[in-house]
Amino acid sequence: MSPTLSDMSLTNFISDDLKQKIRNGENLPKPFTLTTLAESYAVSTRPVRTAIDLLIAEKWVVRLPNGRLEINQKRRTPNRKPK
């Protein structure tokens, strides 16, 4: 099943929002999982999964060998720590 236009709009919104939060050192849901992200955006995991795949491709997020997600700390603005 291919994504719909509304899925892509949600995906872009989530991806852009997460980039801004990562860059600014803002708090992200813990644990940093597809489920907690979907809950925080009040959406299904489908657009979140696609957004995370984009962020992994752009090196904003890293998928660890065990499957967990981690923020690429090099993407945070210097001198900013998570709030």
C-alpha positions in Angstrom: 0.0 0.0 0.0 1.6 3.3 -1.0 1.4 6.4 1.1 -1.4 8.9 0.5 -1.0 12.7 0.2 -2.2 13.2 3.8 0.3 10.6 5.0 3.1 12.5 3.2 2.0 15.8 4.6 2.1 14.3 8.1 5.4 12.7 7.4 6.9 16.0 6.3 5.5 17.8 9.3 6.8 15.2 11.7 10.2 15.1 10.0 10.6 18.8 10.0 9.3 19.2 13.6 11.8 16.5 14.8 14.7 18.2 13.0 13.9 21.4 14.7 13.6 19.8 18.1 16.8 17.9 17.6 18.7 21.0 16.4 17.4 23.1 19.3 18.0 20.4 21.9 14.3 20.2 22.9 12.9 17.3 24.8 11.7 14.3 22.8 9.5 11.5 23.9 11.1 8.9 26.1 11.6 6.2 25.2 12.4 7.4 21.7 10.3 4.9 19.8 7.9 4.8 16.9 5.0 4.2 19.4 5.9 7.1 21.7 6.4 9.4 18.8 3.1 8.4 17.2 1.4 9.0 20.6 3.0 12.4 21.0 1.8 13.5 17.5 -1.6 11.7 17.9 -1.1 9.8 14.7 -0.6 6.1 13.7 2.9 4.8 13.4 2.8 4.8 9.6 3.7 8.5 9.0 6.1 8.4 12.0 7.9 5.3 10.5 8.3 7.1 7.2 9.5 10.3 8.9 12.1 8.3 10.9 13.3 6.6 7.8 13.9 10.0 6.2 15.7 11.2 9.3 17.9 8.1 9.3 18.7 8.7 5.6 19.6 12.3 6.4 21.7 11.2 9.5 19.5 13.0 12.0 18.6 9.8 13.7 20.6 6.5 14.0 19.1 3.0 14.2 21.3 1.0 16.5 22.1 -2.7 15.8 19.5 -3.7 18.4 16.9 -1.7 16.4 16.6 1.1 18.9 16.6 4.7 17.7 19.1 7.4 18.8 19.5 11.0 18.1 22.7 11.9 16.2 24.2 14.3 18.8 26.3 16.0 16.0 23.1 17.5 14.7 22.4 19.5 17.8 23.3 23.1 17.8 26.7 23.5 19.7 26.4 24.4 23.3 22.8 23.2 23.5 21.9 20.3 25.7 18.5 18.6 25.8 16.0 20.7 27.8 
